[in-house]
Amino acid sequence: MNKKYEQLFKPITLGNGVVLDNRFAMAPMLIFASNEDGTVGEDDYEYFKLRNDTGSLIITGAAAVSEEGLGMIHQLTVYDDEKVPGLAKLADIIKAKGNKAVLQLHNAGREALGAYQKYGKAFAPSKINFPFLDYVPEELSHDQILSIIDDYGQATRRAIEAGSDGVEIHGANHYLLQQFFSAYSNTRNDDWGGSFEKRMSFPLAVLKKVKEVAFEKAGKDFIVGYRISPEEVHGENIGYTVDDSVKLIDKIIDGGADYLHVSSLDYKAMPSAGGKGEPIAQTVYNCINGRVPMLLAGSILTPDDALNALRYTDIAALGRAVIIDPGFVSKLRSGREDEIDFSVAGRFDKMGLSRVLIDFWKMENTPLPTLKGLNY
């Protein structure tokens, strides 16, 4: 190993005492590889078999905890017991080289396009005509909210039964938990909204339920992480700033999260509003102050990016880097960083990706991030 990168291979301890042997995680990515019924697909197995040594934490893409919260057809699901055998096989594949298998728990809320396509409706904290949606979501009732909280608990049980080492609560990227925290999308005036404190109630209730089930069914060694987008700014419409985020993060850590995962477009990003005149990740890292490890995702594409990211985080979460080269971490570990591929030119169809994802990436005006070497 090149001594320059030794820091990336130092162990670190999660909040529950579980020790990870390096500072890499594979970031959760929606890969459109599951079967239409939400069971794990053969393309899922192939994708993770190629990438089961890309970090000490391997986090799956979003797994829907309910049919009503299904974001996309072909995403993983964990909303009934029939999904457990496939998830168990997937967990075994992920853990084959000694790394931790973490299932990401997800409800898309207003963004539940898969549910809307199947049932003609989607649900959100508030009934708002969002300009970026072709439909108006229905407002969740109090009883529906309680049911969704239970969905997360049941999904955690299934993850444990499947042999996962942990779960990550997806509270980022404009999905349901973020929608409740956002002043832009949550205009309720009840137990679940109407004040800053009440907008935190739903994500914290989900965390509480997940922790309870995890401790009851698996004990303290079961990992519970939380992923957050550190700000939400839509032009003049501000859902929350990083100054708001750190207040929620304090509560999340107090609630027992074993790590905090920051989702960003760029690990060096500056705040769009508020902040302290420093990168967003720095503000969050200072807030956490070593209480639990922080993961950071966002345009970490090279070994030097990963090393630089450790100024703002404990663990670098790799996304596109391990799409492009599944051997990124193993090559770096063995001193072969000059062999890492940074382009998909001539090999995009041979990278263990589903046909759906390949076509989505190649389509005109795709919303997916750019891949170097892909002929659009």
C-alpha positions in Angstrom: 0.0 0.0 0.0 1.2 3.5 -0.8 1.8 5.2 2.6 0.0 8.3 1.2 -3.3 6.4 1.6 -2.7 4.6 4.9 -5.2 6.8 6.7 -8.0 5.3 4.5 -7.3 1.9 5.9 -7.3 2.7 9.6 -10.0 1.0 11.7 -12.9 2.9 13.1 -15.6 2.1 15.7 -19.3 2.7 15.2 -21.6 4.0 17.9 -22.5 0.5 19.0 -18.9 -0.7 19.3 -18.7 -2.5 15.9 -15.3 -2.1 14.5 -14.8 -1.4 10.7 -11.4 -2.1 9.2 -11.2 0.8 6.7 -12.6 4.2 5.9 -14.7 3.3 2.9 -18.3 2.5 2.4 -20.2 1.8 -0.7 -22.9 4.4 -1.0 -26.5 3.3 -1.5 -27.6 3.5 -5.1 -30.8 2.7 -6.8 -29.7 0.2 -9.5 -33.0 -0.9 -11.1 -32.0 -4.6 -10.8 -34.8 -6.1 -8.8 -37.7 -8.0 -10.2 -41.0 -6.2 -10.9 -42.6 -7.8 -7.8 -39.8 -6.3 -5.6 -37.9 -9.5 -5.0 -34.2 -9.5 -5.4 -33.2 -10.0 -9.0 -30.3 -11.9 -10.6 -28.8 -8.6 -11.6 -28.8 -7.5 -7.9 -26.8 -10.6 -7.0 -24.3 -10.0 -9.9 -23.9 -6.3 -9.1 -23.1 -6.9 -5.4 -20.9 -9.9 -6.1 -18.7 -7.7 -8.1 -18.7 -4.9 -5.5 -18.6 -6.8 -2.1 -15.2 -5.4 -1.3 -15.8 -1.8 -2.0 -15.9 -0.7 1.6 -16.2 -2.0 5.2 -19.9 -1.0 5.0 -21.8 -2.1 1.9 -25.1 -0.2 1.8 -27.8 -1.4 -0.6 -29.9 0.9 -2.6 -33.3 1.9 -1.2 -35.5 -0.9 -0.1 -39.2 0.1 0.1 -40.8 -0.6 3.5 -44.3 -0.5 2.0 -46.0 -0.7 -1.3 -47.5 2.7 -0.8 -44.0 4.2 -0.5 -42.5 2.4 -3.6 -40.3 4.9 -5.4 -39.6 2.9 -8.5 -40.5 -0.3 -10.2 -37.3 -2.6 -10.0 -36.2 -1.3 -6.7 -35.5 -3.6 -3.7 -38.5 -4.1 -1.3 -38.7 -5.4 2.2 -42.5 -4.9 2.9 -43.4 -8.6 3.3 -41.9 -11.8 4.6 -41.7 -13.3 1.1 -38.8 -11.0 0.4 -36.6 -12.4 3.2 -35.1 -15.4 1.3 -33.8 -13.2 -1.5 -32.5 -10.6 0.9 -30.8 -13.4 2.8 -29.0 -14.6 -0.3 -28.0 -10.9 -1.1 -26.7 -10.4 2.5 -24.5 -13.5 2.2 -23.0 -12.2 -1.1 -22.3 -8.8 0.4 -20.7 -10.4 3.5 -18.6 -12.9 1.6 -15.3 -10.9 2.0 -15.9 -9.9 5.6 -17.6 -6.5 5.1 -20.9 -5.4 6.7 -24.2 -5.7 4.8 -26.5 -2.8 5.5 -30.0 -2.7 4.1 -31.3 0.9 3.4 -34.9 1.4 4.5 -37.0 3.7 2.3 -40.4 5.3 1.8 -40.5 7.7 -1.1 -43.5 9.7 0.1 -44.6 12.2 -2.5 -41.9 10.8 -4.8 -43.4 7.3 -4.8 -43.8 7.1 -8.6 -43.9 3.3 -8.5 -46.8 3.4 -6.1 -48.5 6.1 -8.2 -48.1 4.1 -11.4 -49.7 1.0 -9.7 -52.4 2.6 -7.6 -53.0 6.1 -8.9 -51.9 7.9 -5.7 -49.0 8.8 -3.6 -48.9 10.2 0.0 -47.0 13.0 1.7 -47.0 15.0 4.9 -49.2 17.7 3.2 -51.4 18.0 0.1 -49.4 20.4 -2.0 -49.3 20.9 -5.7 -45.5 20.6 -6.3 -44.4 22.1 -9.6 -42.0 19.2 -10.3 -44.7 16.5 -9.9 -47.4 15.5 -12.4 -49.8 14.6 -9.6 -50.9 16.0 -6.2 -50.0 13.7 -3.3 -52.6 12.9 -0.6 -52.0 14.1 2.9 -51.2 11.3 5.4 -53.6 10.8 8.3 -52.3 10.4 11.9 -53.2 6.7 11.7 -51.4 6.2 8.4 -48.3 7.9 9.9 -48.3 5.4 12.8 -48.7 2.6 10.4 -45.7 3.8 8.4 -43.6 3.9 11.6 -44.6 0.3 12.2 -43.6 -0.5 8.6 -40.0 0.5 9.4 -40.1 -1.7 12.5 -41.3 -4.7 10.5 -38.7 -4.0 7.8 -36.0 -4.0 10.4 -37.2 -7.4 11.7 -37.0 -8.8 8.1 -33.5 -7.3 7.6 -32.4 -9.1 10.8 -34.0 -12.4 9.7 -32.2 -12.0 6.4 -28.9 -11.8 8.1 -28.1 -8.2 7.4 -25.6 -6.6 9.8 -27.6 -3.4 10.0 -30.0 -1.0 8.4 -29.7 2.6 7.2 -32.8 4.8 7.6 -33.1 6.9 4.4 -33.8 10.4 5.6 -32.3 12.1 2.5 -32.9 13.0 -1.1 -36.4 14.5 -0.8 -38.0 11.2 0.4 -40.6 10.9 3.1 -38.5 11.5 6.3 -37.0 14.6 4.7 -40.4 15.8 3.6 -41.6 15.8 7.2 -38.6 17.8 8.3 -38.9 20.3 5.5 -40.9 23.5 6.1 -41.5 23.6 2.3 -43.3 20.2 2.1 -44.7 19.9 5.7 -47.4 22.5 6.4 -49.3 20.4 8.9 -50.5 21.8 12.3 -50.7 18.7 14.5 -48.3 16.3 16.3 -46.3 15.9 13.1 -45.9 19.5 12.0 -46.6 23.2 12.7 -43.3 24.0 14.5 -39.6 23.1 14.0 -39.7 20.6 16.9 -42.8 18.9 15.5 -41.3 18.6 12.0 -38.6 16.5 13.7 -41.2 14.2 15.3 -41.6 11.7 12.4 -38.0 10.9 11.6 -37.2 10.6 15.3 -40.2 8.3 15.8 -39.0 6.1 12.9 -35.5 6.0 14.5 -36.9 5.1 17.9 -39.0 2.2 16.4 -36.0 0.8 14.4 -33.8 0.9 17.4 -36.3 -0.8 19.6 -36.8 -3.7 17.1 -33.1 -3.9 16.4 -32.2 -4.3 20.1 -35.1 -6.7 20.8 -34.4 -9.0 17.8 -30.6 -8.7 17.4 -28.9 -6.9 20.2 -26.5 -4.0 20.3 -24.2 -5.3 17.5 -26.9 -4.6 14.9 -26.0 -1.4 13.1 -28.6 1.4 12.7 -27.4 4.3 10.6 -29.2 7.4 9.4 -28.8 9.2 6.0 -29.6 12.9 5.7 -29.4 15.6 3.1 -27.9 18.5 5.0 -30.0 21.2 3.4 -33.1 21.7 1.2 -33.2 24.8 -0.8 -35.6 25.3 -3.8 -34.7 28.8 -5.0 -36.7 31.1 -2.6 -38.4 28.1 -1.0 -36.2 26.9 1.9 -37.2 23.6 3.4 -34.3 23.8 5.9 -30.7 25.0 6.1 -27.6 23.2 7.4 -28.1 25.3 10.6 -31.4 23.4 11.0 -29.9 20.1 10.1 -27.4 20.1 12.9 -30.3 20.4 15.4 -31.9 17.3 14.0 -28.6 15.5 13.8 -28.1 16.2 17.6 -31.4 14.4 18.2 -30.6 11.6 15.8 -27.3 10.9 17.7 -29.1 11.1 21.0 -31.7 8.7 19.6 -29.0 6.0 19.2 -27.9 6.2 15.6 -24.6 4.3 15.2 -23.4 6.5 12.3 -24.6 9.6 10.4 -24.4 9.5 6.6 -24.4 12.9 4.8 -25.7 12.8 1.2 -24.3 15.6 -1.0 -23.7 16.3 -4.7 -20.1 17.2 -3.8 -18.2 16.5 -0.6 -16.8 20.1 -0.8 -20.2 21.8 -1.4 -20.8 25.2 0.3 -24.2 26.0 1.8 -26.9 27.5 -0.5 -28.4 29.3 2.5 -27.2 29.8 6.1 -24.1 28.0 7.3 -20.8 29.3 8.6 -18.9 30.2 5.5 -17.4 26.7 5.3 -18.2 23.5 3.5 -21.5 22.0 4.6 -19.7 18.7 5.6 -17.4 20.6 7.9 -20.3 22.1 9.7 -21.9 18.7 10.2 -18.6 17.1 11.2 -18.0 19.7 13.8 -21.6 19.2 15.1 -21.1 15.4 15.4 -17.8 16.1 17.2 -16.7 12.4 17.3 -19.9 11.1 19.0 -20.5 8.7 16.2 -18.7 8.2 12.8 -19.8 10.3 9.9 -20.1 9.0 6.3 -19.9 11.4 3.4 -21.0 10.8 -0.2 -20.7 13.2 -3.1 -18.3 13.2 -6.1 -15.6 11.2 -4.3 -14.2 9.8 -7.6 -10.5 9.3 -7.0 -8.2 8.1 -4.2 -7.1 11.7 -3.6 -10.8 12.7 -3.3 -11.3 10.1 -0.7 -8.2 11.2 1.2 -9.3 14.9 1.0 -12.8 14.0 2.2 -11.3 12.8 5.5 -10.9 16.4 6.4 -14.6 16.6 6.7 -15.6 13.0 7.5 -14.6 9.7 9.0 -15.7 7.4 6.2 -15.7 8.1 2.4 -18.9 6.7 0.8 -18.1 5.7 -2.8 -20.8 5.8 -5.5 -19.9 6.4 -9.1 -16.3 5.4 -8.4 -17.3 1.8 -7.7 -19.8 1.7 -10.5 -16.9 2.5 -12.8 -14.4 0.3 -11.1 -15.6 -2.3 -8.6 -11.9 -2.9 -7.7 -11.3 0.6 -6.6 -10.7 -0.2 -2.9 -8.9 -3.5 -3.4 -6.5 -2.0 -5.9 -5.8 0.9 -3.6 -5.2 -1.4 -0.7 -2.6 -3.4 -2.6 -0.7 -0.4 -3.9 -2.1 -0.6 -7.5 -3.9 2.8 -7.6 -2.4 3.3 -11.0 -4.7 0.5 -12.3 -7.9 2.1 -11.1 -10.3 2.8 -14.0 -11.9 6.2 -14.1 -13.7 5.8 -17.4 -16.4 3.4 -18.6 -15.3 3.8 -22.3 -15.6 0.5 -24.1 -16.7 -1.5 -21.0 -20.0 0.0 -19.9 -22.0 -3.1 -20.8 -19.7 -5.4 -18.9 -19.9 -3.8 -15.4 -22.6 -6.0 -13.9 -25.3 -3.4 -14.3 -29.0 -4.2 -15.1 -30.3 -3.5 -18.6 -32.8 -1.1 -17.1 -30.0 1.0 -15.5 -27.8 0.9 -18.6 -30.7 2.2 -20.8 -31.6 4.8 -18.2 -28.0 6.1 -18.1 -27.8 6.3 -21.9 -31.1 8.0 -22.5 -31.2 11.6 -23.6 -31.3 14.1 -20.7 -30.9 11.4 -18.1 -31.1 12.7 -14.5 -28.3 10.4 -13.5 -24.8 11.8 -12.8 -22.3 11.9 -15.7 -20.0 8.9 -16.2 -16.6 9.7 -17.8 -16.3 7.8 -21.1 -20.0 7.1 -21.6 -21.1 8.1 -25.1 -24.4 9.9 -24.6 
